[in-house]
Amino acid sequence: MTDTVLEKRRYPRKVLAEPAQVMDNDSGQLLGVLEDVSRGGFSILADQSIRLEDVRNITMVLPGLNDTAHHVTLVAKCVWCQSGNKQGDHSRDFAAGFQLHDIEEQDAVALNYFIRDY
């Protein structure tokens, strides 16, 4: 089960109960594990630091019904990164927040459905 984090943000964030991978499309490497997501951004737990202002072309592998996955491709900019994040079963050395920079309409619709329905 997931919860929507209640904060004074432009868009409410959906906290994920299941891990979802965030892949760096340029390197083909795992960038991190999605922690929460909104229509305007997301945060990940990562094994390495991510530079501020770094713009990444990524794919989120979002969990769906009946063990399916939805791939959402977008461009996002790192707006914060901090070390020492150890949360639950998803222990990672860093947490980073990203602001959506560019997303195709079809992927935006899929992301909005995921945030609403997951």
PyRosetta script that sets phi, psi and omega in degrees:
from pyrosetta import init, pose_from_sequence

init()
pose = pose_from_sequence("MTDTVLEKRRYPRKVLAEPAQVMDNDSGQLLGVLEDVSRGGFSILADQSIRLEDVRNITMVLPGLNDTAHHVTLVAKCVWCQSGNKQGDHSRDFAAGFQLHDIEEQDAVALNYFIRDY")
pose.set_psi(1, 147.7)
pose.set_omega(1, 179.1)
pose.set_phi(2, -119.6)
pose.set_psi(2, 163.5)
pose.set_omega(2, 177.7)
pose.set_phi(3, -127.2)
pose.set_psi(3, 154.1)
pose.set_omega(3, 171.3)
pose.set_phi(4, -95.1)
pose.set_psi(4, 124.3)
pose.set_omega(4, -179.7)
pose.set_phi(5, -71.2)
pose.set_psi(5, 126.9)
pose.set_omega(5, -179.5)
pose.set_phi(6, -91.4)
pose.set_psi(6, 104.9)
pose.set_omega(6, 179.8)
pose.set_phi(7, -141.3)
pose.set_psi(7, 172.9)
pose.set_omega(7, 177.2)
pose.set_phi(8, -90.5)
pose.set_psi(8, 64.5)
pose.set_omega(8, 178.6)
pose.set_phi(9, -107.4)
pose.set_psi(9, 160.7)
pose.set_omega(9, 177.7)
pose.set_phi(10, -62.6)
pose.set_psi(10, -41.6)
pose.set_omega(10, 178.4)
pose.set_phi(11, -125.4)
pose.set_psi(11, 136.3)
pose.set_omega(11, 177.1)
pose.set_phi(12, -65.7)
pose.set_psi(12, 144.5)
pose.set_omega(12, -179.8)
pose.set_phi(13, -97.8)
pose.set_psi(13, 139.7)
pose.set_omega(13, 175.9)
pose.set_phi(14, -98.9)
pose.set_psi(14, 119.9)
pose.set_omega(14, 178.0)
pose.set_phi(15, -85.4)
pose.set_psi(15, 133.2)
pose.set_omega(15, -177.6)
pose.set_phi(16, -89.4)
pose.set_psi(16, 137.1)
pose.set_omega(16, 176.4)
pose.set_phi(17, -89.9)
pose.set_psi(17, -25.4)
pose.set_omega(17, 179.1)
pose.set_phi(18, -112.1)
pose.set_psi(18, 146.2)
pose.set_omega(18, 178.8)
pose.set_phi(19, -66.3)
pose.set_psi(19, 142.3)
pose.set_omega(19, 175.4)
pose.set_phi(20, -133.0)
pose.set_psi(20, 128.0)
pose.set_omega(20, -176.9)
pose.set_phi(21, -77.8)
pose.set_psi(21, 145.7)
pose.set_omega(21, 172.1)
pose.set_phi(22, -119.7)
pose.set_psi(22, 114.8)
pose.set_omega(22, -175.6)
pose.set_phi(23, -101.7)
pose.set_psi(23, 140.7)
pose.set_omega(23, 173.3)
pose.set_phi(24, -86.1)
pose.set_psi(24, 113.6)
pose.set_omega(24, -175.6)
pose.set_phi(25, -68.8)
pose.set_psi(25, -27.1)
pose.set_omega(25, -178.9)
pose.set_phi(26, -74.9)
pose.set_psi(26, -38.5)
pose.set_omega(26, -178.9)
pose.set_phi(27, -96.9)
pose.set_psi(27, -20.1)
pose.set_omega(27, -175.1)
pose.set_phi(28, 77.1)
pose.set_psi(28, 7.0)
pose.set_omega(28, -177.2)
pose.set_phi(29, -96.7)
pose.set_psi(29, 157.0)
pose.set_omega(29, 172.6)
pose.set_phi(30, -69.0)
pose.set_psi(30, 122.6)
pose.set_omega(30, 177.8)
pose.set_phi(31, -83.6)
pose.set_psi(31, -38.8)
pose.set_omega(31, 179.4)
pose.set_phi(32, 173.8)
pose.set_psi(32, -170.9)
pose.set_omega(32, 179.7)
pose.set_phi(33, -111.0)
pose.set_psi(33, 128.0)
pose.set_omega(33, -178.5)
pose.set_phi(34, -65.0)
pose.set_psi(34, 128.5)
pose.set_omega(34, 179.3)
pose.set_phi(35, -99.8)
pose.set_psi(35, -47.1)
pose.set_omega(35, 176.1)
pose.set_phi(36, -152.2)
pose.set_psi(36, 162.4)
pose.set_omega(36, -174.7)
pose.set_phi(37, -149.5)
pose.set_psi(37, 148.3)
pose.set_omega(37, 174.1)
pose.set_phi(38, -141.4)
pose.set_psi(38, 180.0)
pose.set_omega(38, 177.2)
pose.set_phi(39, -68.4)
pose.set_psi(39, -17.6)
pose.set_omega(39, -177.6)
pose.set_phi(40, -110.0)
pose.set_psi(40, -10.7)
pose.set_omega(40, -179.0)
pose.set_phi(41, 178.6)
pose.set_psi(41, -172.4)
pose.set_omega(41, -177.9)
pose.set_phi(42, -161.9)
pose.set_psi(42, 165.9)
pose.set_omega(42, 172.6)
pose.set_phi(43, -127.9)
pose.set_psi(43, 150.5)
pose.set_omega(43, 179.9)
pose.set_phi(44, -128.9)
pose.set_psi(44, 159.4)
pose.set_omega(44, 168.1)
pose.set_phi(45, -105.0)
pose.set_psi(45, 128.6)
pose.set_omega(45, -172.3)
pose.set_phi(46, -132.2)
pose.set_psi(46, 159.2)
pose.set_omega(46, 178.1)
pose.set_phi(47, -84.5)
pose.set_psi(47, -17.1)
pose.set_omega(47, -179.2)
pose.set_phi(48, -137.5)
pose.set_psi(48, 158.6)
pose.set_omega(48, -179.7)
pose.set_phi(49, -66.4)
pose.set_psi(49, 147.8)
pose.set_omega(49, 176.7)
pose.set_phi(50, -119.9)
pose.set_psi(50, 129.7)
pose.set_omega(50, -176.9)
pose.set_phi(51, -66.4)
pose.set_psi(51, 139.8)
pose.set_omega(51, 174.0)
pose.set_phi(52, -61.7)
pose.set_psi(52, 145.0)
pose.set_omega(52, -179.6)
pose.set_phi(53, 71.6)
pose.set_psi(53, 0.9)
pose.set_omega(53, 178.5)
pose.set_phi(54, -67.8)
pose.set_psi(54, 126.1)
pose.set_omega(54, 179.2)
pose.set_phi(55, -100.1)
pose.set_psi(55, 126.4)
pose.set_omega(55, -175.7)
pose.set_phi(56, -122.0)
pose.set_psi(56, 140.3)
pose.set_omega(56, 171.4)
pose.set_phi(57, -94.3)
pose.set_psi(57, 111.7)
pose.set_omega(57, -170.8)
pose.set_phi(58, -129.2)
pose.set_psi(58, 165.3)
pose.set_omega(58, 170.1)
pose.set_phi(59, -128.0)
pose.set_psi(59, 127.2)
pose.set_omega(59, 172.9)
pose.set_phi(60, -92.8)
pose.set_psi(60, 130.6)
pose.set_omega(60, 176.1)
pose.set_phi(61, -102.1)
pose.set_psi(61, 95.4)
pose.set_omega(61, -171.9)
pose.set_phi(62, -92.9)
pose.set_psi(62, 135.8)
pose.set_omega(62, 179.2)
pose.set_phi(63, -68.3)
pose.set_psi(63, 143.5)
pose.set_omega(63, 177.2)
pose.set_phi(64, -126.0)
pose.set_psi(64, -171.0)
pose.set_omega(64, 178.6)
pose.set_phi(65, -72.4)
pose.set_psi(65, 150.9)
pose.set_omega(65, 174.9)
pose.set_phi(66, 53.9)
pose.set_psi(66, 45.6)
pose.set_omega(66, 177.2)
pose.set_phi(67, 60.2)
pose.set_psi(67, 28.5)
pose.set_omega(67, 174.7)
pose.set_phi(68, -92.5)
pose.set_psi(68, 168.2)
pose.set_omega(68, 177.1)
pose.set_phi(69, -136.9)
pose.set_psi(69, 146.0)
pose.set_omega(69, 177.5)
pose.set_phi(70, -115.4)
pose.set_psi(70, 131.7)
pose.set_omega(70, 179.7)
pose.set_phi(71, -101.0)
pose.set_psi(71, 122.0)
pose.set_omega(71, 179.1)
pose.set_phi(72, -119.1)
pose.set_psi(72, 119.4)
pose.set_omega(72, -178.6)
pose.set_phi(73, -102.4)
pose.set_psi(73, 136.7)
pose.set_omega(73, -178.5)
pose.set_phi(74, -159.1)
pose.set_psi(74, 171.4)
pose.set_omega(74, 173.9)
pose.set_phi(75, -114.4)
pose.set_psi(75, 132.9)
pose.set_omega(75, -177.7)
pose.set_phi(76, -139.7)
pose.set_psi(76, 153.3)
pose.set_omega(76, -179.7)
pose.set_phi(77, -113.3)
pose.set_psi(77, 133.0)
pose.set_omega(77, 177.5)
pose.set_phi(78, -71.4)
pose.set_psi(78, 123.3)
pose.set_omega(78, -179.4)
pose.set_phi(79, -109.7)
pose.set_psi(79, -13.0)
pose.set_omega(79, 173.4)
pose.set_phi(80, -162.0)
pose.set_psi(80, 152.3)
pose.set_omega(80, 175.2)
pose.set_phi(81, -151.6)
pose.set_psi(81, 134.0)
pose.set_omega(81, 179.1)
pose.set_phi(82, -137.7)
pose.set_psi(82, 153.1)
pose.set_omega(82, -178.5)
pose.set_phi(83, -98.4)
pose.set_psi(83, 169.8)
pose.set_omega(83, 173.9)
pose.set_phi(84, 79.7)
pose.set_psi(84, 27.7)
pose.set_omega(84, -178.0)
pose.set_phi(85, -93.4)
pose.set_psi(85, 114.0)
pose.set_omega(85, 177.1)
pose.set_phi(86, -128.8)
pose.set_psi(86, 102.6)
pose.set_omega(86, -176.6)
pose.set_phi(87, -127.4)
pose.set_psi(87, 118.9)
pose.set_omega(87, 173.2)
pose.set_phi(88, 54.7)
pose.set_psi(88, -136.6)
pose.set_omega(88, -178.0)
pose.set_phi(89, -82.7)
pose.set_psi(89, -4.4)
pose.set_omega(89, -175.0)
pose.set_phi(90, -107.4)
pose.set_psi(90, 54.7)
pose.set_omega(90, -178.4)
pose.set_phi(91, -68.0)
pose.set_psi(91, 124.0)
pose.set_omega(91, 177.4)
pose.set_phi(92, -139.0)
pose.set_psi(92, 161.9)
pose.set_omega(92, -178.3)
pose.set_phi(93, -82.8)
pose.set_psi(93, -20.7)
pose.set_omega(93, -176.0)
pose.set_phi(94, -138.2)
pose.set_psi(94, 152.9)
pose.set_omega(94, 169.8)
pose.set_phi(95, -122.9)
pose.set_psi(95, 141.6)
pose.set_omega(95, -179.2)
pose.set_phi(96, -140.3)
pose.set_psi(96, 144.2)
pose.set_omega(96, 177.9)
pose.set_phi(97, -111.6)
pose.set_psi(97, 140.0)
pose.set_omega(97, -177.7)
pose.set_phi(98, -125.7)
pose.set_psi(98, 145.1)
pose.set_omega(98, 173.6)
pose.set_phi(99, -106.5)
pose.set_psi(99, 132.0)
pose.set_omega(99, 177.6)
pose.set_phi(100, -63.2)
pose.set_psi(100, 132.5)
pose.set_omega(100, -176.8)
pose.set_phi(101, -110.0)
pose.set_psi(101, -39.8)
pose.set_omega(101, -179.2)
pose.set_phi(102, -157.6)
pose.set_psi(102, 136.3)
pose.set_omega(102, 178.9)
pose.set_phi(103, -152.6)
pose.set_psi(103, 135.9)
pose.set_omega(103, 177.5)
pose.set_phi(104, -66.9)
pose.set_psi(104, 150.9)
pose.set_omega(104, -176.2)
pose.set_phi(105, -56.2)
pose.set_psi(105, -43.7)
pose.set_omega(105, -178.8)
pose.set_phi(106, -62.0)
pose.set_psi(106, -41.3)
pose.set_omega(106, 178.7)
pose.set_phi(107, -70.4)
pose.set_psi(107, -35.0)
pose.set_omega(107, 177.1)
pose.set_phi(108, -63.2)
pose.set_psi(108, -42.0)
pose.set_omega(108, 177.8)
pose.set_phi(109, -62.9)
pose.set_psi(109, -45.2)
pose.set_omega(109, 179.6)
pose.set_phi(110, -62.3)
pose.set_psi(110, -41.1)
pose.set_omega(110, 178.8)
pose.set_phi(111, -65.0)
pose.set_psi(111, -42.9)
pose.set_omega(111, 178.5)
pose.set_phi(112, -62.6)
pose.set_psi(112, -41.6)
pose.set_omega(112, 176.4)
pose.set_phi(113, -62.4)
pose.set_psi(113, -41.7)
pose.set_omega(113, 179.0)
pose.set_phi(114, -61.5)
pose.set_psi(114, -46.2)
pose.set_omega(114, -179.6)
pose.set_phi(115, -62.1)
pose.set_psi(115, -41.1)
pose.set_omega(115, -178.0)
pose.set_phi(116, -71.7)
pose.set_psi(116, -42.6)
pose.set_omega(116, -168.8)
pose.set_phi(117, -99.9)
pose.set_psi(117, -21.2)
pose.set_omega(117, -174.2)
pose.set_phi(118, -71.2)
pose.dump_pdb("model.pdb")
